[in-house]
Structure formats: C-alpha cells, structure tokens
Amino acid sequence: MKPRVAAPRPHAFPECAGAAGALSSQRSSTGRISMRLHGVRLISSVLALAMLSLAGAAHAQGAVQQSATLKRIAASGEVVLSHGAASIPFSFLEPGSTTPKGYVMDLCQRVVDEIKDVLKRPDLKIRYLAPEKRLDSILQGKADLECMATTNTVERQKTVSFSNHYFVTSSAFGINKAGSVKKLADLNGKRIAVAPGTTNEKLLVRYQEIKQLKFNLVPMKSTPDGVEMLMKGEADAVFSDESAIWGSANKNLQRAEVIGYLPEKLSIEPYGIIYRKDDPEFGKLIDGVLDKIIKSGEINTLYNRWFVDGQRTPYPMTIYMKDNIRRPSKSGQSYFGLM
C-alpha cells in the first residue's frame, strides 16, 4: 500500500492566500534590503569614526606646529612648571621636599598629561622651578606654566596669558578673634601685614586714600609669614586672599581656632594658570583640560581634597567659585574691589 499523503489544507480565506504569499516575498525582500542598509550604516559609521580620528590627529598636529610652547616641549623632552613654595593649599613644598603639591599643582598635572597625549610623548619629564617673583619664569622663558595662586588682572594680561579661572576668592583681613579689631574702621592707625608689590598692597593703598584712613603697612614675605606676625602680636591684621589666610591658619589647631576674618571684602581675586603671551593654541589646550575637569565633576573632588576633607576648619566653596564653575571666564580684574 502506498502511504497516504495529506492533502494540502485549503486557506481559511482563499482570497488572502495570494496576498499572504506576496507579503512573505515582500518581507524576505525587505529583510535583504534592511540588511544591506545596516551594512551601509555600519560602514558609514566606521568611516565617520576614522575621519574623526584623522581630523583629531590633524588638529593635534596643527596645534603642535602653531604652538611655540608645545614645539619647545617636544624638542626638550620636558615640561617646566613654575610653582609657589608656601602658597597653601594651592602650590607649596612640604619640609624637606623638592616636589610641590597642592590644588593647582593637581590641575597642572592634568595639563601635563594632556600634553603627553597630544605630543604622543609619554616619556616627557617634569621639571619644577620656584621663582623669587611671580611671572618672572614665564616672562624670561624659563617655564611653560606658572602654577601658583596668581590673580588675573588686566595689567598682567599685557605681558602674560591666563587660562580660564580655576579658583575665585576674595581679599580679606585676617585678625585675632580675641583682639580689639572687629570691623575695618578699627584698623585705622593699626599695623597691617601685606606682601609688597601685590594687588592686595595696591588695594590697601588706594582704599585708605578713598576712605581717608591711615594704615601702617608692614611688609611680609608671604601669607604664612603674615599669619605668624599676627600670632606673635607683630601685626594687628594680615591682608591677603582669604583662601591663602585660611590655608596658613589651618596648618595647626591653635591658629585655626584663634584667627578670624573681618566681614568686609575689598575685592574679588580670580586665579588662572599662566602661560606665554601670544600662544593661543597652548591656551586652548589648557582651557580644554579645565573644561573637562569641570564637566566631569572632578573639580568637586579636587576641591574637597584640598579645602574640605580632613581639614581642621573646612573652607566650603564660595558663591564666587560656584559661579565660576557655572560660567568659566578669564576676564581680568580691572577694578578696586567692593568699596
């Protein structure tokens, strides 16, 4: 006997049978087209990424060719960083150490890392330089970056360039909380420790002229030196950037508990990383690094590391600093304070 073969089952809706076959054929055709389109898109994406990579490499090469600083670094094999010796917590040396540390030093290290990537030179060395006077190492061509707590002013912009601001503070009067000075007017005829040749000294001279006061300005070598003078009773107040006074006072518990601040703030002090004048390509590189640090949120981590975490008296972000993070700027200070 021959095996029974099941007869084809009629379509439930005969009038749709042809349409179903056509639809099946159309789906098959559509699938093949979709696969081809996917392949085209994939190839296009790969080509686009390759073109972006080539464009990025070309831009990096162009930056090297146009930047005198990057060319010098590539030729010498080293990046020279100018730093402070006692600008706590921005740029300072620990006793017995020759390697500076601090908030701005961390930022400058990120810039060095970017330079290594752009030049494709992971072997680049860092050489540290501690100048006797601000700006000198840049003006004399001895350093590539000045990593210090230096205020960006219109006057200084005539000879050097500043990055976008990495920190903004205000000038302040540090006082002994147990003393007789409670407001700015109490300093009339009193001794105020201030660093000669700084924006703060110029500000004090101008302020006493406007307000018809008389200050006895006592020269200090640095803010820590001025804080020490205040603690010893050799000065009635120390006038400097508030963050610098805080950094010096925060070194030990006694100072942290004794030193306070007058409520009057005479100026806003924006800090920037300094580099050679007329090297915009190098400036773009620095600003690009700072921009990434801000957008990634790393700026908060770095700030907390140096100003908040583990500090005897934490120094929270001021409204000036928060505003700078929201709206980065490199506008120089061209006015005398909040008089």
BAGU-631727 format. One record per residue (C-alpha): residue number from 1; x, y, z; residue in three letters. Coordinates in nm, 3 decimals, decimal comma, always signed. Layout:
REM residues N
k_x_y_z_r
NUM_X_Y_Z_ALA .
...
***
This chain:
REM residues 339
k_x_y_z_r
1_+0,000_+0,000_+0,000_MET .
2_+0,112_+0,348_-0,078_LYS .
3_+0,139_+0,579_+0,222_PRO .
4_-0,137_+0,832_+0,249_ARG .
5_-0,023_+1,183_+0,175_VAL .
6_-0,221_+1,456_+0,346_ALA .
7_-0,391_+1,685_+0,105_ALA .
8_-0,295_+2,048_+0,122_PRO .
9_-0,512_+2,233_+0,369_ARG .
10_-0,715_+2,499_+0,199_PRO .
11_-0,650_+2,857_+0,313_HIS .
12_-0,916_+2,974_+0,553_ALA .
13_-0,961_+3,282_+0,339_PHE .
14_-0,879_+3,186_-0,023_PRO .
15_-0,890_+3,545_-0,136_GLU .
16_-0,600_+3,623_+0,103_CYS .
17_-0,378_+3,335_+0,001_ALA .
18_-0,218_+3,525_-0,286_GLY .
19_-0,170_+3,830_-0,067_ALA .
20_-0,003_+3,622_+0,204_ALA .
21_+0,242_+3,480_-0,046_GLY .
22_+0,317_+3,822_-0,180_ALA .
23_+0,360_+3,956_+0,175_LEU .
24_+0,602_+3,674_+0,257_SER .
25_+0,803_+3,753_-0,054_SER .
26_+0,794_+4,123_+0,032_GLN .
27_+0,916_+4,053_+0,386_ARG .
28_+1,203_+3,849_+0,252_SER .
29_+1,294_+4,125_+0,011_SER .
30_+1,258_+4,389_+0,284_THR .
31_+1,481_+4,186_+0,514_GLY .
32_+1,752_+4,172_+0,248_ARG .
33_+1,723_+4,548_+0,192_ILE .
34_+1,735_+4,610_+0,568_SER .
35_+2,050_+4,402_+0,599_MET .
36_+2,210_+4,593_+0,312_ARG .
37_+2,114_+4,925_+0,473_LEU .
38_+2,253_+4,808_+0,807_HIS .
39_+2,577_+4,720_+0,634_GLY .
40_+2,589_+5,060_+0,467_VAL .
41_+2,523_+5,232_+0,801_ARG .
42_+2,794_+5,025_+0,971_LEU .
43_+3,048_+5,111_+0,701_ILE .
44_+2,945_+5,477_+0,719_SER .
45_+2,989_+5,477_+1,097_SER .
46_+3,333_+5,320_+1,071_VAL .
47_+3,435_+5,571_+0,804_LEU .
48_+3,299_+5,858_+1,014_ALA .
49_+3,496_+5,744_+1,319_LEU .
50_+3,807_+5,705_+1,108_ALA .
51_+3,762_+6,055_+0,964_MET .
52_+3,708_+6,199_+1,313_LEU .
53_+4,021_+6,023_+1,433_SER .
54_+4,220_+6,159_+1,139_LEU .
55_+4,073_+6,505_+1,193_ALA .
56_+4,164_+6,489_+1,562_GLY .
57_+4,517_+6,380_+1,478_ALA .
58_+4,546_+6,655_+1,218_ALA .
59_+4,418_+6,914_+1,467_HIS .
60_+4,663_+6,792_+1,730_ALA .
61_+4,947_+6,808_+1,478_GLN .
62_+4,834_+7,155_+1,375_GLY .
63_+4,830_+7,266_+1,738_ALA .
64_+5,187_+7,143_+1,782_VAL .
65_+5,302_+7,329_+1,471_GLN .
66_+5,129_+7,652_+1,575_GLN .
67_+5,223_+7,649_+1,945_SER .
68_+5,572_+7,770_+2,029_ALA .
69_+5,536_+7,621_+2,376_THR .
70_+5,443_+7,273_+2,250_LEU .
71_+5,728_+7,280_+1,999_LYS .
72_+5,973_+7,373_+2,273_ARG .
73_+5,842_+7,093_+2,496_ILE .
74_+5,864_+6,839_+2,213_ALA .
75_+6,223_+6,941_+2,141_ALA .
76_+6,341_+6,948_+2,503_SER .
77_+6,152_+6,643_+2,627_GLY .
78_+6,040_+6,821_+2,943_GLU .
79_+5,762_+7,043_+3,077_VAL .
80_+5,877_+7,315_+3,316_VAL .
81_+5,632_+7,410_+3,591_LEU .
82_+5,680_+7,726_+3,795_SER .
83_+5,535_+7,688_+4,145_HIS .
84_+5,498_+7,851_+4,483_GLY .
85_+5,687_+7,746_+4,793_ALA .
86_+5,436_+7,841_+5,063_ALA .
87_+5,101_+7,906_+4,894_SER .
88_+4,893_+7,658_+5,093_ILE .
89_+4,688_+7,472_+4,971_PRO .
90_+4,748_+7,579_+4,610_PHE .
91_+5,118_+7,529_+4,545_SER .
92_+5,363_+7,457_+4,824_PHE .
93_+5,654_+7,247_+4,942_LEU .
94_+5,648_+7,018_+5,241_GLU .
95_+5,957_+7,047_+5,467_PRO .
96_+6,246_+6,858_+5,308_GLY .
97_+6,063_+6,802_+4,978_SER .
98_+6,150_+6,936_+4,633_THR .
99_+5,825_+6,827_+4,469_THR .
100_+5,543_+7,081_+4,505_PRO .
101_+5,189_+6,976_+4,584_LYS .
102_+4,851_+7,143_+4,608_GLY .
103_+4,524_+7,218_+4,433_TYR .
104_+4,667_+7,399_+4,131_VAL .
105_+4,954_+7,151_+4,107_MET .
106_+4,694_+6,875_+4,058_ASP .
107_+4,537_+7,081_+3,778_LEU .
108_+4,874_+7,144_+3,615_CYS .
109_+4,948_+6,771_+3,631_GLN .
110_+4,630_+6,711_+3,427_ARG .
111_+4,757_+6,963_+3,172_VAL .
112_+5,090_+6,779_+3,152_VAL .
113_+4,903_+6,452_+3,094_ASP .
114_+4,717_+6,615_+2,803_GLU .
115_+5,043_+6,747_+2,658_ILE .
116_+5,183_+6,393_+2,666_LYS .
117_+4,877_+6,266_+2,477_ASP .
118_+4,887_+6,543_+2,216_VAL .
119_+5,259_+6,502_+2,152_LEU .
120_+5,237_+6,123_+2,186_LYS .
121_+5,526_+6,151_+2,431_ARG .
122_+5,452_+5,955_+2,749_PRO .
123_+5,823_+5,988_+2,830_ASP .
124_+5,805_+6,365_+2,890_LEU .
125_+5,966_+6,472_+3,216_LYS .
126_+5,852_+6,744_+3,457_ILE .
127_+6,098_+6,998_+3,591_ARG .
128_+5,994_+7,221_+3,879_TYR .
129_+6,106_+7,580_+3,921_LEU .
130_+6,045_+7,806_+4,223_ALA .
131_+6,086_+8,171_+4,112_PRO .
132_+6,157_+8,456_+4,350_GLU .
133_+5,896_+8,674_+4,181_LYS .
134_+5,562_+8,598_+4,014_ARG .
135_+5,552_+8,593_+3,632_LEU .
136_+5,932_+8,611_+3,601_ASP .
137_+5,977_+8,249_+3,496_SER .
138_+5,719_+8,293_+3,218_ILE .
139_+5,844_+8,635_+3,106_LEU .
140_+6,202_+8,510_+3,094_GLN .
141_+6,105_+8,195_+2,903_GLY .
142_+6,220_+7,964_+3,182_LYS .
143_+5,886_+7,789_+3,245_ALA .
144_+5,593_+7,666_+3,036_ASP .
145_+5,325_+7,702_+3,305_LEU .
146_+5,303_+7,908_+3,621_GLU .
147_+5,108_+7,700_+3,871_CYS .
148_+5,056_+7,946_+4,154_MET .
149_+4,777_+8,139_+4,326_ALA .
150_+4,811_+8,437_+4,093_THR .
151_+4,530_+8,687_+4,037_THR .
152_+4,431_+8,752_+3,677_ASN .
153_+4,446_+9,129_+3,623_THR .
154_+4,413_+9,345_+3,314_VAL .
155_+4,759_+9,484_+3,384_GLU .
156_+4,919_+9,138_+3,397_ARG .
157_+4,740_+9,036_+3,078_GLN .
158_+4,957_+9,286_+2,893_LYS .
159_+5,261_+9,063_+2,938_THR .
160_+5,132_+8,707_+3,001_VAL .
161_+4,825_+8,497_+2,923_SER .
162_+4,585_+8,340_+3,173_PHE .
163_+4,378_+8,025_+3,145_SER .
164_+4,012_+8,019_+3,240_ASN .
165_+3,990_+8,077_+3,613_HIS .
166_+4,039_+7,766_+3,823_TYR .
167_+3,963_+7,938_+4,155_PHE .
168_+3,797_+8,257_+4,273_VAL .
169_+3,836_+8,404_+4,620_THR .
170_+3,819_+8,748_+4,781_SER .
171_+4,071_+8,965_+4,962_SER .
172_+4,027_+8,960_+5,339_ALA .
173_+4,159_+9,086_+5,670_PHE .
174_+4,273_+8,807_+5,898_GLY .
175_+4,253_+8,906_+6,266_ILE .
176_+4,295_+8,761_+6,612_ASN .
177_+3,939_+8,689_+6,725_LYS .
178_+4,034_+8,776_+7,084_ALA .
179_+4,172_+9,118_+6,984_GLY .
180_+4,010_+9,463_+6,969_SER .
181_+3,969_+9,476_+6,590_VAL .
182_+3,611_+9,386_+6,499_LYS .
183_+3,546_+9,597_+6,188_LYS .
184_+3,754_+9,762_+5,919_LEU .
185_+3,736_+10,110_+6,074_ALA .
186_+3,911_+9,969_+6,383_ASP .
187_+4,225_+9,924_+6,172_LEU .
188_+4,277_+10,300_+6,135_ASN .
189_+4,634_+10,365_+6,254_GLY .
190_+4,695_+9,992_+6,309_LYS .
191_+4,962_+9,759_+6,168_ARG .
192_+4,855_+9,552_+5,868_ILE .
193_+5,087_+9,284_+5,730_ALA .
194_+5,076_+9,274_+5,349_VAL .
195_+5,306_+9,144_+5,074_ALA .
196_+5,483_+9,426_+4,885_PRO .
197_+5,415_+9,459_+4,513_GLY .
198_+5,094_+9,256_+4,520_THR .
199_+4,744_+9,353_+4,410_THR .
200_+4,649_+9,346_+4,777_ASN .
201_+4,906_+9,611_+4,869_GLU .
202_+4,785_+9,837_+4,586_LYS .
203_+4,429_+9,782_+4,700_LEU .
204_+4,507_+9,885_+5,059_LEU .
205_+4,691_+10,200_+4,950_VAL .
206_+4,400_+10,302_+4,728_ARG .
207_+4,139_+10,213_+4,989_TYR .
208_+4,288_+10,426_+5,265_GLN .
209_+4,303_+10,721_+5,024_GLU .
210_+3,936_+10,687_+4,935_ILE .
211_+3,818_+10,631_+5,293_LYS .
212_+4,065_+10,883_+5,443_GLN .
213_+4,214_+10,621_+5,673_LEU .
214_+4,574_+10,565_+5,771_LYS .
215_+4,714_+10,214_+5,774_PHE .
216_+5,060_+10,121_+5,896_ASN .
217_+5,159_+9,872_+5,626_LEU .
218_+5,410_+9,615_+5,748_VAL .
219_+5,584_+9,409_+5,474_PRO .
220_+5,552_+9,032_+5,492_MET .
221_+5,738_+8,774_+5,282_LYS .
222_+5,433_+8,554_+5,233_SER .
223_+5,087_+8,494_+5,377_THR .
224_+5,216_+8,229_+5,623_PRO .
225_+5,473_+8,486_+5,734_ASP .
226_+5,195_+8,742_+5,788_GLY .
227_+4,986_+8,495_+5,985_VAL .
228_+5,288_+8,425_+6,205_GLU .
229_+5,331_+8,800_+6,262_MET .
230_+4,966_+8,821_+6,364_LEU .
231_+5,002_+8,531_+6,606_MET .
232_+5,310_+8,693_+6,766_LYS .
233_+5,140_+9,031_+6,803_GLY .
234_+5,369_+9,195_+6,546_GLU .
235_+5,068_+9,293_+6,333_ALA .
236_+4,706_+9,377_+6,413_ASP .
237_+4,581_+9,218_+6,092_ALA .
238_+4,708_+9,036_+5,787_VAL .
239_+4,566_+9,136_+5,449_PHE .
240_+4,576_+8,876_+5,175_SER .
241_+4,348_+8,649_+4,977_ASP .
242_+4,106_+8,485_+5,218_GLU .
243_+4,183_+8,135_+5,093_SER .
244_+4,557_+8,195_+5,149_ALA .
245_+4,500_+8,316_+5,506_ILE .
246_+4,278_+8,014_+5,567_TRP .
247_+4,543_+7,778_+5,427_GLY .
248_+4,810_+7,923_+5,655_SER .
249_+4,587_+7,934_+5,965_ALA .
250_+4,464_+7,581_+5,906_ASN .
251_+4,813_+7,434_+5,945_LYS .
252_+4,768_+7,384_+6,318_ASN .
253_+4,479_+7,376_+6,563_LEU .
254_+4,586_+7,681_+6,764_GLN .
255_+4,589_+7,909_+6,461_ARG .
256_+4,268_+7,765_+6,324_ALA .
257_+4,089_+7,847_+6,650_GLU .
258_+4,240_+8,194_+6,700_VAL .
259_+4,225_+8,355_+6,355_ILE .
260_+3,905_+8,507_+6,221_GLY .
261_+3,809_+8,745_+5,940_TYR .
262_+3,654_+9,088_+5,916_LEU .
263_+3,321_+9,092_+5,731_PRO .
264_+3,443_+9,349_+5,477_GLU .
265_+3,576_+9,207_+5,148_LYS .
266_+3,760_+9,458_+4,932_LEU .
267_+3,797_+9,269_+4,605_SER .
268_+3,734_+8,953_+4,406_ILE .
269_+4,051_+8,760_+4,321_GLU .
270_+4,026_+8,520_+4,022_PRO .
271_+4,320_+8,280_+3,975_TYR .
272_+4,439_+8,140_+3,643_GLY .
273_+4,721_+7,920_+3,518_ILE .
274_+4,975_+8,143_+3,343_ILE .
275_+5,149_+8,075_+3,012_TYR .
276_+5,340_+8,271_+2,749_ARG .
277_+5,175_+8,562_+2,574_LYS .
278_+5,054_+8,507_+2,216_ASP .
279_+5,032_+8,128_+2,224_ASP .
280_+4,655_+8,077_+2,178_PRO .
281_+4,687_+7,711_+2,075_GLU .
282_+4,854_+7,627_+2,404_PHE .
283_+4,585_+7,827_+2,583_GLY .
284_+4,314_+7,621_+2,411_LYS .
285_+4,478_+7,304_+2,536_LEU .
286_+4,485_+7,429_+2,897_ILE .
287_+4,126_+7,556_+2,885_ASP .
288_+4,015_+7,227_+2,730_GLY .
289_+4,162_+7,034_+3,023_VAL .
290_+3,996_+7,263_+3,279_LEU .
291_+3,665_+7,235_+3,092_ASP .
292_+3,677_+6,855_+3,107_LYS .
293_+3,757_+6,864_+3,478_ILE .
294_+3,456_+7,088_+3,542_ILE .
295_+3,211_+6,897_+3,321_LYS .
296_+3,312_+6,558_+3,462_SER .
297_+3,261_+6,680_+3,819_GLY .
298_+3,625_+6,610_+3,906_GLU .
299_+3,657_+6,975_+4,009_ILE .
300_+3,446_+6,897_+4,317_ASN .
301_+3,665_+6,600_+4,408_THR .
302_+3,983_+6,807_+4,380_LEU .
303_+3,831_+7,097_+4,571_TYR .
304_+3,715_+6,875_+4,856_ASN .
305_+4,055_+6,708_+4,872_ARG .
306_+4,234_+7,035_+4,944_TRP .
307_+3,973_+7,251_+5,117_PHE .
308_+3,721_+7,028_+5,293_VAL .
309_+3,809_+6,664_+5,363_ASP .
310_+4,011_+6,618_+5,681_GLY .
311_+4,062_+6,992_+5,735_GLN .
312_+4,056_+7,141_+6,085_ARG .
313_+3,827_+7,416_+5,961_THR .
314_+3,677_+7,328_+5,620_PRO .
315_+3,663_+7,602_+5,357_TYR .
316_+3,341_+7,546_+5,157_PRO .
317_+3,307_+7,677_+4,803_MET .
318_+3,223_+8,046_+4,794_THR .
319_+2,949_+8,189_+4,574_ILE .
320_+3,225_+8,330_+4,353_TYR .
321_+3,375_+7,986_+4,297_MET .
322_+3,038_+7,824_+4,228_LYS .
323_+2,955_+8,093_+3,975_ASP .
324_+3,291_+8,039_+3,805_ASN .
325_+3,216_+7,668_+3,764_ILE .
326_+2,881_+7,750_+3,605_ARG .
327_+3,027_+8,020_+3,381_ARG .
328_+3,404_+7,982_+3,326_PRO .
329_+3,582_+8,308_+3,248_SER .
330_+3,925_+8,457_+3,202_LYS .
331_+3,828_+8,822_+3,239_SER .
332_+4,096_+9,010_+3,427_GLY .
333_+4,029_+9,202_+3,746_GLN .
334_+4,020_+9,568_+3,643_SER .
335_+3,861_+9,731_+3,945_TYR .
336_+3,944_+9,800_+4,306_PHE .
337_+3,710_+9,585_+4,496_GLY .
338_+3,377_+9,607_+4,666_LEU .
339_+3,426_+9,950_+4,818_MET .
***
